[in-house]
Amino acid sequence: MARRRFLVTAGVTAVTLAALVLAGTVLGPRLRSPEQAAADAAPPPASPVTATAERRVLAEPIVLRGQVTAGASTPLPPPAAAVGEDSVVTKVSVQSGRTLAEGDVVIARADQPMFALVLPFPLYRDIAPGDRGADVVAVQAALRRLGHGAPRTGVLDAATQEAIHRLYAGSGWVPPAAGPDPAAGTGLKRSAVLLIDRPGRTVSAVHVRVGSVLTDPKAPIVSLDGQPDFVAARTTAEQAKLLTAGQQATVFDDATGRRAPATVAAVGTEVATGPDGTAGVEVTLAFAGEPLPGTAGRAVRVDIAAAVGTEPVLAVPLTAVLSRPDGTTFVTALRPNGTTADLTVTTGRIAGGWVEVAGPAELTAGTAVIVGKGG
């Protein structure tokens, strides 16, 4: 009986030990101390974030607001005598890009040609046969330059009338009679002359077409020697010190999202107030290619990479440079074997988030430097 009781007790003990072993195996990994649980819940140690030291030209990005402005040109308006409700354009004889020579017919109005002539003053009257004066002298000189053989008499005589006839005939036109009677001879109406200051100018724009009516003496018929659109902007005196002619820029049209390359053409030397009341140093930029279409008079954004120096220097991101209590500065280099070293550096110019540095031989272009810590 005692033996049986012993066997039962031994069996129960064995089962209990087996259960404890099993519980330890299953539950053991889940049973942690509070300290272990806190340690396991903590984030992994931060790893360093690095950047690479570079040799680069330091540049400070400058962002300006500017306005696309139409380039300068010389307008060629009609003579006052050619303006009126019946002054209808019946032919346009020039086009953009053509070089305008003296004696060229620019347009015809009411089926009569308008000649480009170089005169010292606008004609102040219709010149009729027998008229004399300074205007006749000027017209005779122009006719001689054009090879029509006018005399130097200062009188609209028969020889000068023949020269005027040759001017018209050479362009395929018949000169109008000086009066209702054809026998009255050939004169020159002031409405037939477009005054130009010199030949050889280029027609940059034609502002009329067949059917246009010349009603405004200030409205040009054509524009000559038109310059391309440019960007006028203003900047602070400090930023202006970083700008020089020839620097590259990009012009952005915020309305359309289009962009175009440009260069700095000129930088002012003094702070001035513009028409809009904005004070600053004037900066003019020229488009490097075709101007942004349809932007004349529109505000645009200009991005300029203004160089602080002209030669590449050894530089690191500004966030890589730290200070010690004694005032010295250093960068922490991450070596290829994973170790780090604090390298004392001397800092120089700062631009665009980079700083010029000089340090030990270990610090060269390509050296990895710590700029922060990541997760």
C-alpha positions as CSV (number, residue, x, y, z in Angstrom):
1,M,0.0,0.0,0.0
2,A,2.8,2.3,0.9
3,R,4.6,1.5,-2.3
4,R,1.5,2.3,-4.3
5,R,1.2,5.6,-2.6
6,F,4.8,6.4,-3.4
7,L,4.3,5.6,-7.1
8,V,1.3,7.9,-7.3
9,T,3.1,10.7,-5.6
10,A,6.2,10.3,-7.9
11,G,3.9,10.3,-11.0
12,V,2.2,13.5,-9.9
13,T,5.6,15.2,-9.3
14,A,6.8,14.1,-12.7
15,V,3.7,15.5,-14.4
16,T,4.1,18.8,-12.5
17,L,7.7,19.2,-13.5
18,A,6.9,18.5,-17.1
19,A,4.1,21.1,-17.0
20,L,6.5,23.7,-15.5
21,V,9.1,23.0,-18.2
22,L,6.5,23.3,-20.9
23,A,5.2,26.6,-19.4
24,G,8.8,27.9,-19.2
25,T,9.4,27.1,-22.8
26,V,6.2,28.6,-24.1
27,L,5.8,31.6,-21.7
28,G,9.4,32.3,-21.0
29,P,9.9,34.7,-23.9
30,R,6.8,36.6,-22.9
31,L,7.8,37.0,-19.3
32,R,9.9,40.2,-19.0
33,S,10.9,42.6,-16.3
34,P,9.5,46.1,-16.4
35,E,13.0,47.4,-17.2
36,Q,13.3,44.9,-20.1
37,A,9.9,45.9,-21.4
38,A,10.9,49.6,-21.4
39,A,14.2,48.8,-23.2
40,D,12.4,46.8,-25.8
41,A,9.9,49.6,-26.5
42,A,12.6,52.3,-26.9
43,P,13.4,53.4,-30.5
44,P,16.5,52.1,-32.1
45,P,19.6,54.2,-31.6
46,A,19.8,57.1,-34.1
47,S,22.1,56.7,-37.0
48,P,24.2,59.6,-38.3
49,V,23.1,61.5,-41.4
50,T,26.0,62.5,-43.6
51,A,26.8,64.7,-46.5
52,T,29.9,65.0,-48.6
53,A,32.5,67.8,-48.6
54,E,32.7,69.3,-52.1
55,R,34.8,71.7,-54.1
56,R,32.3,74.2,-55.5
57,V,31.7,77.8,-56.4
58,L,29.6,79.2,-53.6
59,A,26.4,80.7,-54.9
60,E,23.6,82.5,-53.1
61,P,20.2,81.9,-54.8
62,I,18.4,85.3,-55.3
63,V,14.7,85.4,-56.1
64,L,13.3,88.6,-57.5
65,R,9.9,89.8,-58.8
66,G,10.1,91.6,-62.1
67,Q,8.1,92.7,-65.1
68,V,8.5,91.8,-68.7
69,T,9.0,95.1,-70.6
70,A,8.7,95.7,-74.3
71,G,12.0,96.6,-75.9
72,A,12.7,100.0,-77.3
73,S,11.8,100.8,-80.9
74,T,11.4,103.8,-83.2
75,P,7.8,104.4,-84.1
76,L,7.0,105.7,-87.6
77,P,3.7,107.6,-87.4
78,P,1.8,108.9,-90.4
79,P,2.1,112.6,-91.4
80,A,-0.8,114.7,-90.0
81,A,-2.0,115.3,-93.5
82,A,-2.5,111.6,-94.1
83,V,-4.9,111.2,-91.2
84,G,-8.7,111.2,-91.6
85,E,-11.8,109.1,-91.9
86,D,-11.1,108.5,-95.6
87,S,-7.5,107.6,-95.1
88,V,-7.9,103.9,-95.8
89,V,-4.9,101.6,-96.1
90,T,-5.2,99.9,-99.5
91,K,-1.8,98.2,-99.6
92,V,1.0,97.2,-97.2
93,S,4.4,97.0,-98.9
94,V,6.7,96.1,-96.0
95,Q,6.9,93.2,-93.5
96,S,8.6,92.6,-90.3
97,G,12.3,91.9,-90.7
98,R,12.8,93.9,-93.9
99,T,15.4,96.6,-94.0
100,L,13.8,100.0,-94.9
101,A,15.7,101.9,-97.6
102,E,15.1,105.6,-98.5
103,G,12.5,105.8,-101.3
104,D,10.7,102.6,-100.3
105,V,7.0,102.6,-100.4
106,V,5.8,101.6,-96.9
107,I,2.0,101.5,-97.5
108,A,-0.6,102.9,-99.9
109,R,-3.5,104.9,-98.5
110,A,-6.5,105.7,-100.7
111,D,-4.5,104.2,-103.6
112,Q,-1.6,106.6,-103.2
113,P,1.9,105.5,-102.1
114,M,3.7,106.8,-99.0
115,F,7.5,107.1,-99.5
116,A,10.1,106.8,-96.7
117,L,12.3,109.9,-97.1
118,V,15.2,111.3,-95.1
119,L,14.4,115.0,-94.6
120,P,15.6,117.4,-91.9
121,F,12.0,118.3,-91.0
122,P,8.5,117.1,-91.9
123,L,6.9,118.7,-95.0
124,Y,4.7,121.5,-93.8
125,R,2.8,121.9,-97.1
126,D,1.9,120.3,-100.4
127,I,4.7,121.4,-102.8
128,A,3.3,122.6,-106.1
129,P,5.0,123.5,-109.3
130,G,6.7,126.9,-109.0
131,D,7.0,126.7,-105.2
132,R,10.4,127.5,-103.7
133,G,11.8,127.2,-100.2
134,A,13.8,125.0,-97.7
135,D,11.3,122.1,-98.2
136,V,12.0,122.1,-101.9
137,V,15.7,122.1,-101.3
138,A,15.3,119.1,-99.0
139,V,13.2,117.2,-101.4
140,Q,15.6,117.9,-104.3
141,A,18.5,116.5,-102.2
142,A,16.5,113.3,-101.4
143,L,15.7,112.9,-105.1
144,R,19.4,113.2,-106.0
145,R,20.4,110.6,-103.4
146,L,17.9,108.2,-104.9
147,G,19.4,108.7,-108.4
148,H,16.6,110.7,-109.9
149,G,18.7,113.7,-111.0
150,A,16.9,116.6,-109.4
151,P,18.6,120.1,-109.7
152,R,19.7,122.3,-106.8
153,T,17.6,125.3,-107.7
154,G,15.3,125.3,-104.6
155,V,12.4,125.7,-107.0
156,L,9.9,123.0,-108.0
157,D,10.7,123.5,-111.6
158,A,10.2,121.3,-114.6
159,A,13.4,119.3,-113.9
160,T,12.3,118.6,-110.3
161,Q,8.8,117.6,-111.5
162,E,10.5,115.1,-113.8
163,A,12.5,113.7,-110.9
164,I,9.3,113.3,-108.8
165,H,7.8,111.5,-111.7
166,R,10.7,109.1,-111.8
167,L,10.4,108.5,-108.1
168,Y,6.8,107.3,-108.6
169,A,7.4,105.4,-111.8
170,G,10.4,103.6,-110.2
171,S,8.0,102.0,-107.7
172,G,5.2,101.3,-110.2
173,W,3.0,104.3,-109.4
174,V,1.6,107.2,-111.4
175,P,2.2,110.6,-109.7
176,P,-1.0,112.6,-109.0
177,A,-1.4,115.9,-110.8
178,A,-0.7,119.0,-108.7
179,G,-4.2,120.2,-109.4
180,P,-7.4,119.4,-111.1
181,D,-5.9,120.2,-114.4
182,P,-3.3,117.6,-115.5
183,A,-1.5,120.4,-117.3
184,A,-0.7,121.9,-113.9
185,G,2.3,119.6,-113.6
186,T,3.5,117.2,-110.9
187,G,3.9,118.2,-107.3
188,L,4.6,116.3,-104.0
189,K,1.9,116.1,-101.3
190,R,3.0,116.0,-97.7
191,S,0.7,113.1,-97.1
192,A,2.9,111.1,-99.5
193,V,6.1,111.3,-97.3
194,L,6.9,109.3,-94.2
195,L,9.8,111.0,-92.4
196,I,12.7,108.7,-91.4
197,D,16.0,109.8,-89.8
198,R,18.2,107.4,-91.7
199,P,18.0,104.5,-94.1
200,G,18.9,100.9,-93.2
201,R,16.6,100.6,-90.2
202,T,14.8,97.2,-89.8
203,V,11.1,97.0,-89.7
204,S,10.3,95.2,-86.4
205,A,6.5,95.4,-86.4
206,V,3.8,96.4,-88.9
207,H,0.8,98.0,-87.1
208,V,-1.7,98.4,-90.0
209,R,-3.2,96.1,-92.5
210,V,-5.3,96.5,-95.6
211,G,-8.6,98.1,-94.5
212,S,-7.1,100.0,-91.5
213,V,-8.1,103.6,-91.3
214,L,-5.4,106.1,-90.3
215,T,-7.3,108.3,-87.7
216,D,-4.6,108.8,-85.0
217,P,-1.5,110.8,-85.9
218,K,0.3,109.3,-82.9
219,A,-0.4,105.7,-83.8
220,P,2.6,104.3,-85.7
221,I,2.3,102.6,-89.0
222,V,5.4,100.5,-88.4
223,S,8.0,100.2,-85.7
224,L,11.7,100.2,-86.6
225,D,14.7,98.6,-84.9
226,G,12.6,97.0,-82.2
227,Q,14.6,95.5,-79.4
228,P,13.6,92.3,-77.7
229,D,11.5,92.2,-74.6
230,F,13.5,92.3,-71.3
231,V,12.8,91.9,-67.6
232,A,13.1,94.9,-65.3
233,A,13.4,94.0,-61.6
234,R,14.6,95.5,-58.3
235,T,16.6,94.1,-55.5
236,T,18.1,95.1,-52.2
237,A,21.4,96.9,-52.0
238,E,23.0,93.9,-50.3
239,Q,21.8,91.4,-52.9
240,A,22.9,93.8,-55.7
241,K,26.5,93.4,-54.5
242,L,26.3,89.7,-55.5
243,L,25.0,90.4,-59.0
244,T,27.1,91.1,-62.1
245,A,26.4,91.2,-65.8
246,G,26.4,87.8,-67.4
247,Q,25.1,85.8,-64.5
248,Q,22.6,83.1,-65.5
249,A,19.0,83.4,-64.4
250,T,15.6,81.7,-65.1
251,V,12.4,83.7,-65.7
252,F,9.1,82.0,-64.5
253,D,5.7,82.9,-65.8
254,D,3.5,82.0,-62.8
255,A,0.3,82.3,-64.9
256,T,1.3,79.6,-67.4
257,G,4.1,77.7,-65.6
258,R,6.5,78.4,-68.5
259,R,10.1,79.3,-68.0
260,A,12.9,80.8,-70.1
261,P,16.6,81.3,-69.6
262,A,18.0,84.8,-69.1
263,T,21.2,86.6,-68.2
264,V,21.8,89.6,-66.0
265,A,22.3,92.5,-68.4
266,A,22.9,95.4,-66.1
267,V,22.9,96.2,-62.3
268,G,22.3,99.7,-61.0
269,T,24.5,101.3,-58.4
270,E,22.0,103.2,-56.3
271,V,18.7,102.6,-54.7
272,A,15.9,104.2,-56.6
273,T,12.1,104.2,-56.5
274,G,10.2,102.8,-59.4
275,P,6.9,103.8,-60.9
276,D,5.1,101.4,-58.6
277,G,6.6,103.0,-55.5
278,T,9.0,100.1,-54.8
279,A,12.5,101.1,-53.8
280,G,15.5,99.0,-54.7
281,V,18.5,98.7,-57.0
282,E,17.5,98.3,-60.7
283,V,18.4,95.0,-62.3
284,T,17.9,94.4,-66.0
285,L,17.8,90.9,-67.5
286,A,17.9,89.9,-71.1
287,F,16.3,86.7,-72.4
288,A,18.9,84.2,-73.5
289,G,16.7,82.9,-76.3
290,E,13.1,83.6,-77.3
291,P,11.2,85.8,-74.7
292,L,8.3,84.3,-73.0
293,P,5.4,84.9,-75.4
294,G,2.5,87.0,-74.4
295,T,4.2,88.3,-71.2
296,A,4.8,91.9,-72.0
297,G,3.7,94.0,-69.0
298,R,3.2,90.9,-66.9
299,A,4.9,90.2,-63.5
300,V,7.3,87.3,-63.4
301,R,9.6,85.5,-61.0
302,V,13.3,85.6,-61.6
303,D,15.8,83.1,-60.0
304,I,19.4,84.0,-60.1
305,A,22.3,81.9,-58.8
306,A,24.6,84.7,-57.6
307,A,28.2,83.6,-57.2
308,V,29.9,84.7,-54.0
309,G,33.3,83.8,-55.5
310,T,34.7,82.9,-58.9
311,E,36.8,79.9,-58.0
312,P,35.7,76.5,-56.4
313,V,36.5,76.2,-52.7
314,L,36.3,73.2,-50.3
315,A,32.8,73.5,-48.7
316,V,30.5,71.6,-46.4
317,P,26.8,72.1,-45.6
318,L,26.4,74.7,-42.9
319,T,24.7,72.2,-40.6
320,A,28.0,70.1,-40.5
321,V,29.9,72.8,-38.7
322,L,29.7,72.9,-34.8
323,S,31.3,75.1,-32.2
324,R,33.3,74.2,-29.1
325,P,33.1,76.1,-25.8
326,D,36.5,77.7,-26.6
327,G,35.1,79.2,-29.8
328,T,36.8,76.9,-32.2
329,T,34.8,75.1,-34.9
330,F,34.9,71.5,-36.1
331,V,33.2,69.0,-38.4
332,T,32.8,65.3,-37.5
333,A,34.1,63.1,-40.3
334,L,32.7,59.6,-40.7
335,R,35.6,57.4,-41.7
336,P,35.1,54.3,-44.1
337,N,35.6,51.9,-41.1
338,G,32.7,53.5,-39.3
339,T,34.7,55.5,-36.7
340,T,34.3,59.2,-36.4
341,A,36.8,62.0,-35.9
342,D,36.3,65.7,-34.9
343,L,38.3,67.8,-37.4
344,T,39.0,71.4,-36.4
345,V,38.2,73.8,-39.3
346,T,38.4,77.4,-40.1
347,T,35.3,78.8,-41.8
348,G,35.1,81.3,-44.6
349,R,32.4,82.6,-46.9
350,I,28.8,81.3,-46.6
351,A,26.3,81.1,-49.4
352,G,23.3,78.9,-50.4
353,G,23.5,76.8,-47.2
354,W,27.2,75.9,-47.7
355,V,30.3,77.2,-45.9
356,E,33.9,77.4,-47.1
357,V,36.2,75.4,-44.8
358,A,39.9,74.8,-44.3
359,G,41.2,72.0,-42.1
360,P,43.5,69.1,-41.7
361,A,44.7,67.0,-44.7
362,E,42.1,64.3,-43.8
363,L,39.3,66.7,-44.9
364,T,39.1,66.7,-48.6
365,A,36.5,66.7,-51.3
366,G,34.5,63.4,-50.9
367,T,34.9,63.2,-47.1
368,A,31.7,62.2,-45.4
369,V,30.7,64.7,-42.6
370,I,27.9,64.3,-40.2
371,V,25.1,66.8,-40.6
372,G,22.6,65.3,-38.1
373,K,21.0,62.1,-36.8
374,G,18.2,60.1,-38.3
375,G,15.9,57.5,-36.8
